[in-house]
Amino acid sequence: MYYITKKMEISGAHRLALTYDSKCTELHGHNWEITVYCKSETLDENGMVYDFKHIKDKIHGYLDHSVLNDRLPFNPTAENLAKWVVDQIPCCYKAKVQESEGNIAIYCED
């Protein structure tokens, strides 16, 4: 099995829809650190699991310097964002989303 990871920093803002009072319901920003984990039993015709640039284009290129609420069709929590990342890359099985120091969400397909 071949494994690759791609780590990116994304500057983005969001506001959360919550059922309780929180400052996070106001628009605020983070320098998100997103790590994408991919695997494959075989390599493609280029000798790759998946091109790192294609991962960057799909994730960083779409989200960087945006209001995540305007880009994504769900409440942009770190948990939901991690799931969305996994869904964007065909061979991705896990994503780690750090929205700030010490606040990390991980989504992993079984």
FIPA-473699 format. One record per atom (N, C-alpha, C): residue in one letter; atom name; residue number from 0; x, y, z. Coordinates in nm, 3 decimals, padded with zeros to 5 digits. Example, Ala and Ser with C-alpha at 12.3 -4.5 7.8 and 13.67 -1.06 7.14 Angstrom:
<recs>
+---------+-------+-----+---------+---------+---------+
| residuo | atomo | num |       u |       v |       w |
+---------+-------+-----+---------+---------+---------+
|       a |     N |   0 |  01.319 | -00.569 |  00.780 |
|       a |    CA |   0 |  01.230 | -00.450 |  00.780 |
|       a |     C |   0 |  01.320 | -00.330 |  00.780 |
|       s |     N |   1 |  01.285 | -00.225 |  00.708 |
|       s |    CA |   1 |  01.367 | -00.106 |  00.714 |
|       s |     C |   1 |  01.290 |  00.003 |  00.787 |
+---------+-------+-----+---------+---------+---------+
</recs>
This chain:
<recs>
+---------+-------+-----+---------+---------+---------+
| residuo | atomo | num |       u |       v |       w |
+---------+-------+-----+---------+---------+---------+
|       m |     N |   0 |  00.085 | -00.118 |  00.000 |
|       m |    CA |   0 |  00.000 |  00.000 |  00.000 |
|       m |     C |   0 |  00.089 |  00.124 |  00.000 |
|       y |     N |   1 |  00.054 |  00.220 | -00.082 |
|       y |    CA |   1 |  00.124 |  00.349 | -00.088 |
|       y |     C |   1 |  00.041 |  00.452 | -00.012 |
|       y |     N |   2 |  00.110 |  00.539 |  00.061 |
|       y |    CA |   2 |  00.044 |  00.645 |  00.137 |
|       y |     C |   2 |  00.111 |  00.778 |  00.107 |
|       i |     N |   3 |  00.030 |  00.884 |  00.095 |
|       i |    CA |   3 |  00.082 |  01.019 |  00.083 |
|       i |     C |   3 |  00.002 |  01.110 |  00.176 |
|       t |     N |   4 |  00.064 |  01.220 |  00.215 |
|       t |    CA |   4 | -00.007 |  01.325 |  00.288 |
|       t |     C |   4 |  00.026 |  01.458 |  00.224 |
|       k |     N |   5 | -00.069 |  01.548 |  00.230 |
|       k |    CA |   5 | -00.051 |  01.684 |  00.180 |
|       k |     C |   5 | -00.103 |  01.778 |  00.288 |
|       k |     N |   6 | -00.016 |  01.868 |  00.335 |
|       k |    CA |   6 | -00.055 |  01.965 |  00.438 |
|       k |     C |   6 | -00.063 |  02.103 |  00.374 |
|       m |     N |   7 | -00.169 |  02.175 |  00.406 |
|       m |    CA |   7 | -00.190 |  02.308 |  00.350 |
|       m |     C |   7 | -00.238 |  02.403 |  00.458 |
|       e |     N |   8 | -00.210 |  02.530 |  00.442 |
|       e |    CA |   8 | -00.267 |  02.633 |  00.528 |
|       e |     C |   8 | -00.366 |  02.714 |  00.446 |
|       i |     N |   9 | -00.483 |  02.732 |  00.501 |
|       i |    CA |   9 | -00.588 |  02.805 |  00.434 |
|       i |     C |   9 | -00.635 |  02.918 |  00.524 |
|       s |     N |  10 | -00.636 |  03.038 |  00.472 |
|       s |    CA |  10 | -00.694 |  03.151 |  00.544 |
|       s |     C |  10 | -00.839 |  03.161 |  00.503 |
|       g |     N |  11 | -00.927 |  03.156 |  00.602 |
|       g |    CA |  11 | -01.069 |  03.161 |  00.570 |
|       g |     C |  11 | -01.151 |  03.201 |  00.691 |
|       a |     N |  12 | -01.267 |  03.256 |  00.662 |
|       a |    CA |  12 | -01.360 |  03.299 |  00.767 |
|       a |     C |  12 | -01.483 |  03.209 |  00.765 |
|       h |     N |  13 | -01.550 |  03.205 |  00.878 |
|       h |    CA |  13 | -01.677 |  03.134 |  00.886 |
|       h |     C |  13 | -01.756 |  03.185 |  01.006 |
|       r |     N |  14 | -01.881 |  03.152 |  01.007 |
|       r |    CA |  14 | -01.966 |  03.172 |  01.123 |
|       r |     C |  14 | -02.045 |  03.045 |  01.138 |
|       l |     N |  15 | -02.063 |  03.003 |  01.261 |
|       l |    CA |  15 | -02.130 |  02.877 |  01.286 |
|       l |     C |  15 | -02.276 |  02.897 |  01.325 |
|       a |     N |  16 | -02.362 |  02.811 |  01.277 |
|       a |    CA |  16 | -02.501 |  02.807 |  01.319 |
|       a |     C |  16 | -02.507 |  02.710 |  01.437 |
|       l |     N |  17 | -02.531 |  02.763 |  01.556 |
|       l |    CA |  17 | -02.528 |  02.682 |  01.677 |
|       l |     C |  17 | -02.660 |  02.693 |  01.753 |
|       t |     N |  18 | -02.689 |  02.595 |  01.833 |
|       t |    CA |  18 | -02.813 |  02.594 |  01.912 |
|       t |     C |  18 | -02.792 |  02.655 |  02.050 |
|       y |     N |  19 | -02.677 |  02.716 |  02.073 |
|       y |    CA |  19 | -02.645 |  02.778 |  02.201 |
|       y |     C |  19 | -02.569 |  02.908 |  02.175 |
|       d |     N |  20 | -02.563 |  02.996 |  02.275 |
|       d |    CA |  20 | -02.492 |  03.123 |  02.261 |
|       d |     C |  20 | -02.342 |  03.099 |  02.252 |
|       s |     N |  21 | -02.280 |  03.162 |  02.153 |
|       s |    CA |  21 | -02.136 |  03.148 |  02.134 |
|       s |     C |  21 | -02.085 |  03.262 |  02.046 |
|       k |     N |  22 | -01.963 |  03.306 |  02.073 |
|       k |    CA |  22 | -01.900 |  03.406 |  01.988 |
|       k |     C |  22 | -01.879 |  03.352 |  01.846 |
|       c |     N |  23 | -01.877 |  03.221 |  01.833 |
|       c |    CA |  23 | -01.851 |  03.159 |  01.703 |
|       c |     C |  23 | -01.965 |  03.176 |  01.604 |
|       t |     N |  24 | -02.080 |  03.227 |  01.649 |
|       t |    CA |  24 | -02.189 |  03.255 |  01.556 |
|       t |     C |  24 | -02.164 |  03.386 |  01.480 |
|       e |     N |  25 | -02.065 |  03.462 |  01.525 |
|       e |    CA |  25 | -02.023 |  03.583 |  01.454 |
|       e |     C |  25 | -01.915 |  03.548 |  01.353 |
|       l |     N |  26 | -01.909 |  03.622 |  01.244 |
|       l |    CA |  26 | -01.807 |  03.600 |  01.143 |
|       l |     C |  26 | -01.668 |  03.619 |  01.204 |
|       h |     N |  27 | -01.582 |  03.520 |  01.186 |
|       h |    CA |  27 | -01.445 |  03.527 |  01.235 |
|       h |     C |  27 | -01.357 |  03.439 |  01.146 |
|       g |     N |  28 | -01.227 |  03.459 |  01.157 |
|       g |    CA |  28 | -01.137 |  03.387 |  01.067 |
|       g |     C |  28 | -01.036 |  03.301 |  01.140 |
|       h |     N |  29 | -00.979 |  03.210 |  01.064 |
|       h |    CA |  29 | -00.873 |  03.121 |  01.111 |
|       h |     C |  29 | -00.770 |  03.104 |  01.001 |
|       n |     N |  30 | -00.650 |  03.068 |  01.040 |
|       n |    CA |  30 | -00.553 |  03.014 |  00.946 |
|       n |     C |  30 | -00.557 |  02.863 |  00.967 |
|       w |     N |  31 | -00.645 |  02.800 |  00.891 |
|       w |    CA |  31 | -00.670 |  02.657 |  00.903 |
|       w |     C |  31 | -00.549 |  02.579 |  00.853 |
|       e |     N |  32 | -00.515 |  02.472 |  00.922 |
|       e |    CA |  32 | -00.415 |  02.378 |  00.872 |
|       e |     C |  32 | -00.490 |  02.249 |  00.837 |
|       i |     N |  33 | -00.485 |  02.213 |  00.711 |
|       i |    CA |  33 | -00.557 |  02.095 |  00.663 |
|       i |     C |  33 | -00.456 |  01.994 |  00.612 |
|       t |     N |  34 | -00.467 |  01.872 |  00.662 |
|       t |    CA |  34 | -00.381 |  01.763 |  00.616 |
|       t |     C |  34 | -00.469 |  01.657 |  00.551 |
|       v |     N |  35 | -00.433 |  01.622 |  00.429 |
|       v |    CA |  35 | -00.506 |  01.524 |  00.349 |
|       v |     C |  35 | -00.423 |  01.395 |  00.347 |
|       y |     N |  36 | -00.488 |  01.284 |  00.374 |
|       y |    CA |  36 | -00.423 |  01.152 |  00.375 |
|       y |     C |  36 | -00.483 |  01.067 |  00.264 |
|       c |     N |  37 | -00.398 |  01.016 |  00.175 |
|       c |    CA |  37 | -00.444 |  00.933 |  00.063 |
|       c |     C |  37 | -00.369 |  00.801 |  00.062 |
|       k |     N |  38 | -00.433 |  00.700 |  00.003 |
|       k |    CA |  38 | -00.367 |  00.570 | -00.010 |
|       k |     C |  38 | -00.414 |  00.502 | -00.138 |
|       s |     N |  39 | -00.328 |  00.412 | -00.185 |
|       s |    CA |  39 | -00.362 |  00.334 | -00.304 |
|       s |     C |  39 | -00.275 |  00.209 | -00.307 |
|       e |     N |  40 | -00.333 |  00.101 | -00.353 |
|       e |    CA |  40 | -00.256 | -00.023 | -00.369 |
|       e |     C |  40 | -00.165 | -00.016 | -00.491 |
|       t |     N |  41 | -00.200 |  00.070 | -00.586 |
|       t |    CA |  41 | -00.120 |  00.084 | -00.707 |
|       t |     C |  41 | -00.093 |  00.231 | -00.735 |
|       l |     N |  42 |  00.005 |  00.255 | -00.818 |
|       l |    CA |  42 |  00.035 |  00.391 | -00.861 |
|       l |     C |  42 | -00.026 |  00.415 | -00.998 |
|       d |     N |  43 | -00.056 |  00.540 | -01.027 |
|       d |    CA |  43 | -00.112 |  00.572 | -01.158 |
|       d |     C |  43 | -00.002 |  00.568 | -01.265 |
|       e |     N |  44 | -00.038 |  00.600 | -01.388 |
|       e |    CA |  44 |  00.057 |  00.594 | -01.500 |
|       e |     C |  44 |  00.175 |  00.689 | -01.484 |
|       n |     N |  45 |  00.163 |  00.785 | -01.390 |
|       n |    CA |  45 |  00.272 |  00.880 | -01.363 |
|       n |     C |  45 |  00.356 |  00.839 | -01.242 |
|       g |     N |  46 |  00.323 |  00.725 | -01.183 |
|       g |    CA |  46 |  00.397 |  00.679 | -01.066 |
|       g |     C |  46 |  00.355 |  00.746 | -00.937 |
|       m |     N |  47 |  00.228 |  00.791 | -00.932 |
|       m |    CA |  47 |  00.178 |  00.864 | -00.816 |
|       m |     C |  47 |  00.052 |  00.798 | -00.759 |
|       v |     N |  48 |  00.032 |  00.819 | -00.629 |
|       v |    CA |  48 | -00.098 |  00.787 | -00.568 |
|       v |     C |  48 | -00.198 |  00.889 | -00.618 |
|       y |     N |  49 | -00.165 |  01.017 | -00.604 |
|       y |    CA |  49 | -00.247 |  01.129 | -00.652 |
|       y |     C |  49 | -00.156 |  01.250 | -00.654 |
|       d |     N |  50 | -00.166 |  01.332 | -00.754 |
|       d |    CA |  50 | -00.078 |  01.447 | -00.769 |
|       d |     C |  50 | -00.101 |  01.548 | -00.657 |
|       f |     N |  51 |  00.006 |  01.587 | -00.586 |
|       f |    CA |  51 | -00.006 |  01.684 | -00.477 |
|       f |     C |  51 | -00.068 |  01.816 | -00.525 |
|       k |     N |  52 | -00.035 |  01.856 | -00.647 |
|       k |    CA |  52 | -00.090 |  01.981 | -00.700 |
|       k |     C |  52 | -00.241 |  01.971 | -00.719 |
|       h |     N |  53 | -00.290 |  01.855 | -00.760 |
|       h |    CA |  53 | -00.434 |  01.838 | -00.776 |
|       h |     C |  53 | -00.506 |  01.847 | -00.642 |
|       i |     N |  54 | -00.443 |  01.794 | -00.538 |
|       i |    CA |  54 | -00.501 |  01.808 | -00.404 |
|       i |     C |  54 | -00.505 |  01.955 | -00.365 |
|       k |     N |  55 | -00.395 |  02.024 | -00.385 |
|       k |    CA |  55 | -00.389 |  02.167 | -00.350 |
|       k |     C |  55 | -00.492 |  02.247 | -00.428 |
|       d |     N |  56 | -00.505 |  02.220 | -00.556 |
|       d |    CA |  56 | -00.602 |  02.293 | -00.638 |
|       d |     C |  56 | -00.745 |  02.272 | -00.587 |
|       k |     N |  57 | -00.780 |  02.147 | -00.553 |
|       k |    CA |  57 | -00.917 |  02.116 | -00.511 |
|       k |     C |  57 | -00.952 |  02.170 | -00.374 |
|       i |     N |  58 | -00.857 |  02.174 | -00.284 |
|       i |    CA |  58 | -00.885 |  02.216 | -00.147 |
|       i |     C |  58 | -00.842 |  02.361 | -00.126 |
|       h |     N |  59 | -00.713 |  02.387 | -00.133 |
|       h |    CA |  59 | -00.660 |  02.522 | -00.111 |
|       h |     C |  59 | -00.714 |  02.619 | -00.216 |
|       g |     N |  60 | -00.712 |  02.578 | -00.341 |
|       g |    CA |  60 | -00.757 |  02.666 | -00.449 |
|       g |     C |  60 | -00.903 |  02.705 | -00.436 |
|       y |     N |  61 | -00.984 |  02.619 | -00.378 |
|       y |    CA |  61 | -01.127 |  02.647 | -00.363 |
|       y |     C |  61 | -01.159 |  02.725 | -00.236 |
|       l |     N |  62 | -01.089 |  02.697 | -00.127 |
|       l |    CA |  62 | -01.126 |  02.755 |  00.003 |
|       l |     C |  62 | -01.044 |  02.875 |  00.047 |
|       d |     N |  63 | -00.919 |  02.887 |  00.002 |
|       d |    CA |  63 | -00.830 |  02.990 |  00.056 |
|       d |     C |  63 | -00.885 |  03.131 |  00.033 |
|       h |     N |  64 | -00.877 |  03.213 |  00.136 |
|       h |    CA |  64 | -00.922 |  03.352 |  00.135 |
|       h |     C |  64 | -01.069 |  03.364 |  00.095 |
|       s |     N |  65 | -01.151 |  03.279 |  00.155 |
|       s |    CA |  65 | -01.295 |  03.285 |  00.129 |
|       s |     C |  65 | -01.371 |  03.282 |  00.260 |
|       v |     N |  66 | -01.500 |  03.312 |  00.250 |
|       v |    CA |  66 | -01.593 |  03.289 |  00.360 |
|       v |     C |  66 | -01.649 |  03.150 |  00.337 |
|       l |     N |  67 | -01.615 |  03.057 |  00.423 |
|       l |    CA |  67 | -01.653 |  02.917 |  00.402 |
|       l |     C |  67 | -01.803 |  02.899 |  00.391 |
|       n |     N |  68 | -01.880 |  02.980 |  00.461 |
|       n |    CA |  68 | -02.026 |  02.971 |  00.452 |
|       n |     C |  68 | -02.075 |  02.997 |  00.311 |
|       d |     N |  69 | -02.003 |  03.078 |  00.235 |
|       d |    CA |  69 | -02.042 |  03.109 |  00.097 |
|       d |     C |  69 | -01.999 |  02.999 |  00.000 |
|       r |     N |  70 | -01.902 |  02.916 |  00.038 |
|       r |    CA |  70 | -01.848 |  02.813 | -00.050 |
|       r |     C |  70 | -01.904 |  02.674 | -00.026 |
|       l |     N |  71 | -01.949 |  02.649 |  00.097 |
|       l |    CA |  71 | -01.986 |  02.513 |  00.137 |
|       l |     C |  71 | -02.133 |  02.505 |  00.173 |
|       p |     N |  72 | -02.200 |  02.396 |  00.138 |
|       p |    CA |  72 | -02.345 |  02.384 |  00.159 |
|       p |     C |  72 | -02.382 |  02.325 |  00.296 |
|       f |     N |  73 | -02.298 |  02.351 |  00.398 |
|       f |    CA |  73 | -02.325 |  02.297 |  00.531 |
|       f |     C |  73 | -02.266 |  02.391 |  00.635 |
|       n |     N |  74 | -02.302 |  02.369 |  00.760 |
|       n |    CA |  74 | -02.245 |  02.445 |  00.871 |
|       n |     C |  74 | -02.095 |  02.416 |  00.877 |
|       p |     N |  75 | -02.010 |  02.517 |  00.852 |
|       p |    CA |  75 | -01.867 |  02.491 |  00.833 |
|       p |     C |  75 | -01.788 |  02.471 |  00.964 |
|       t |     N |  76 | -01.827 |  02.368 |  01.039 |
|       t |    CA |  76 | -01.747 |  02.329 |  01.155 |
|       t |     C |  76 | -01.621 |  02.258 |  01.105 |
|       a |     N |  77 | -01.523 |  02.246 |  01.191 |
|       a |    CA |  77 | -01.401 |  02.173 |  01.154 |
|       a |     C |  77 | -01.434 |  02.028 |  01.121 |
|       e |     N |  78 | -01.529 |  01.969 |  01.194 |
|       e |    CA |  78 | -01.568 |  01.830 |  01.169 |
|       e |     C |  78 | -01.630 |  01.814 |  01.031 |
|       n |     N |  79 | -01.722 |  01.903 |  00.997 |
|       n |    CA |  79 | -01.786 |  01.895 |  00.865 |
|       n |     C |  79 | -01.686 |  01.923 |  00.753 |
|       l |     N |  80 | -01.594 |  02.014 |  00.779 |
|       l |    CA |  80 | -01.491 |  02.046 |  00.679 |
|       l |     C |  80 | -01.400 |  01.925 |  00.655 |
|       a |     N |  81 | -01.365 |  01.853 |  00.759 |
|       a |    CA |  81 | -01.281 |  01.733 |  00.743 |
|       a |     C |  81 | -01.350 |  01.629 |  00.656 |
|       k |     N |  82 | -01.479 |  01.607 |  00.678 |
|       k |    CA |  82 | -01.555 |  01.511 |  00.595 |
|       k |     C |  82 | -01.559 |  01.558 |  00.450 |
|       w |     N |  83 | -01.583 |  01.686 |  00.429 |
|       w |    CA |  83 | -01.589 |  01.743 |  00.294 |
|       w |     C |  83 | -01.456 |  01.721 |  00.220 |
|       v |     N |  84 | -01.344 |  01.741 |  00.289 |
|       v |    CA |  84 | -01.213 |  01.721 |  00.228 |
|       v |     C |  84 | -01.198 |  01.577 |  00.179 |
|       v |     N |  85 | -01.234 |  01.482 |  00.263 |
|       v |    CA |  85 | -01.224 |  01.340 |  00.223 |
|       v |     C |  85 | -01.308 |  01.313 |  00.099 |
|       d |     N |  86 | -01.425 |  01.374 |  00.091 |
|       d |    CA |  86 | -01.514 |  01.353 | -00.023 |
|       d |     C |  86 | -01.462 |  01.414 | -00.153 |
|       q |     N |  87 | -01.369 |  01.508 | -00.145 |
|       q |    CA |  87 | -01.320 |  01.578 | -00.265 |
|       q |     C |  87 | -01.212 |  01.502 | -00.340 |
|       i |     N |  88 | -01.138 |  01.417 | -00.271 |
|       i |    CA |  88 | -01.022 |  01.350 | -00.331 |
|       i |     C |  88 | -01.051 |  01.200 | -00.339 |
|       p |     N |  89 | -01.047 |  01.142 | -00.459 |
|       p |    CA |  89 | -01.088 |  01.002 | -00.477 |
|       p |     C |  89 | -01.019 |  00.901 | -00.385 |
|       c |     N |  90 | -00.891 |  00.915 | -00.359 |
|       c |    CA |  90 | -00.819 |  00.815 | -00.279 |
|       c |     C |  90 | -00.796 |  00.861 | -00.135 |
|       c |     N |  91 | -00.863 |  00.968 | -00.095 |
|       c |    CA |  91 | -00.848 |  01.021 |  00.040 |
|       c |     C |  91 | -00.930 |  00.938 |  00.138 |
|       y |     N |  92 | -00.867 |  00.896 |  00.245 |
|       y |    CA |  92 | -00.936 |  00.817 |  00.347 |
|       y |     C |  92 | -00.944 |  00.889 |  00.482 |
|       k |     N |  93 | -00.868 |  01.001 |  00.495 |
|       k |    CA |  93 | -00.864 |  01.071 |  00.622 |
|       k |     C |  93 | -00.826 |  01.216 |  00.599 |
|       a |     N |  94 | -00.883 |  01.306 |  00.680 |
|       a |    CA |  94 | -00.844 |  01.447 |  00.677 |
|       a |     C |  94 | -00.838 |  01.500 |  00.819 |
|       k |     N |  95 | -00.738 |  01.583 |  00.844 |
|       k |    CA |  95 | -00.722 |  01.649 |  00.973 |
|       k |     C |  95 | -00.736 |  01.798 |  00.950 |
|       v |     N |  96 | -00.824 |  01.862 |  01.026 |
|       v |    CA |  96 | -00.848 |  02.005 |  01.013 |
|       v |     C |  96 | -00.820 |  02.070 |  01.147 |
|       q |     N |  97 | -00.722 |  02.158 |  01.148 |
|       q |    CA |  97 | -00.689 |  02.233 |  01.269 |
|       q |     C |  97 | -00.730 |  02.377 |  01.245 |
|       e |     N |  98 | -00.829 |  02.424 |  01.322 |
|       e |    CA |  98 | -00.875 |  02.561 |  01.301 |
|       e |     C |  98 | -00.797 |  02.660 |  01.386 |
|       s |     N |  99 | -00.741 |  02.616 |  01.496 |
|       s |    CA |  99 | -00.655 |  02.698 |  01.580 |
|       s |     C |  99 | -00.571 |  02.604 |  01.667 |
|       e |     N | 100 | -00.473 |  02.658 |  01.733 |
|       e |    CA | 100 | -00.384 |  02.576 |  01.816 |
|       e |     C | 100 | -00.465 |  02.495 |  01.917 |
|       g |     N | 101 | -00.452 |  02.364 |  01.909 |
|       g |    CA | 101 | -00.519 |  02.276 |  02.004 |
|       g |     C | 101 | -00.660 |  02.236 |  01.966 |
|       n |     N | 102 | -00.717 |  02.292 |  01.860 |
|       n |    CA | 102 | -00.853 |  02.258 |  01.816 |
|       n |     C | 102 | -00.846 |  02.186 |  01.682 |
|       i |     N | 103 | -00.859 |  02.054 |  01.688 |
|       i |    CA | 103 | -00.839 |  01.968 |  01.571 |
|       i |     C | 103 | -00.957 |  01.875 |  01.555 |
|       a |     N | 104 | -01.003 |  01.859 |  01.431 |
|       a |    CA | 104 | -01.106 |  01.760 |  01.398 |
|       a |     C | 104 | -01.047 |  01.666 |  01.293 |
|       i |     N | 105 | -01.078 |  01.539 |  01.308 |
|       i |    CA | 105 | -01.031 |  01.437 |  01.215 |
|       i |     C | 105 | -01.150 |  01.356 |  01.167 |
|       y |     N | 106 | -01.156 |  01.337 |  01.035 |
|       y |    CA | 106 | -01.255 |  01.246 |  00.978 |
|       y |     C | 106 | -01.178 |  01.135 |  00.908 |
|       c |     N | 107 | -01.218 |  01.011 |  00.935 |
|       c |    CA | 107 | -01.152 |  00.895 |  00.875 |
|       c |     C | 107 | -01.258 |  00.798 |  00.828 |
|       e |     N | 108 | -01.250 |  00.757 |  00.701 |
|       e |    CA | 108 | -01.342 |  00.655 |  00.651 |
|       e |     C | 108 | -01.302 |  00.521 |  00.709 |
|       d |     N | 109 | -01.401 |  00.440 |  00.739 |
|       d |    CA | 109 | -01.374 |  00.306 |  00.792 |
|       d |     C | 109 | -01.333 |  00.212 |  00.681 |
+---------+-------+-----+---------+---------+---------+
</recs>
